[in-house]
Amino acid sequence: MPIELTASQALGLWHGVALNLVRHDNRDLTLRQMAILLHIYLVPPPHTVRGLAATLNVTKPVITRALDTMGQMGLVDRVRDDSDRRNVIIKRTVSGALYLEKLGDLVREQGRKLPV
């Protein structure tokens, strides 16, 4: 069942989530990195640098830089595509899945605090 939020409530929810992430998590993802990470975990694979660049309407180097950072954090991994060695496949990691599970819990928690 969809929920209806006013613009102020939606922004308040986002604000609460962002504050909690900054306060309690050392991984400070940019909005672009978060969008990439959510896409990798919420949209069925396979995911490639080329595909992510097209989806986000950015260049491949932009995606590569974001993946470098997220890879150092253990949130994603990259492997060569065995069927086409030119392609790099972006893989989910256990650490990334746990990070997003905690993020989902945080969003739910903040949503419960919204005024009715």
Buried (B, 14 or more C-beta within 10 A) or exposed (E): EEEEEEEEBEEBBEEBBBEBBEEEEEBEBEEBBBBBBEBBBEEEEEBBBEBBBEBBEBEBEBBBBBBEBBBEBBBBBBEEEEEEEEBBBBBBBEBBEEBBEEBEEBBEEBBEEBEE
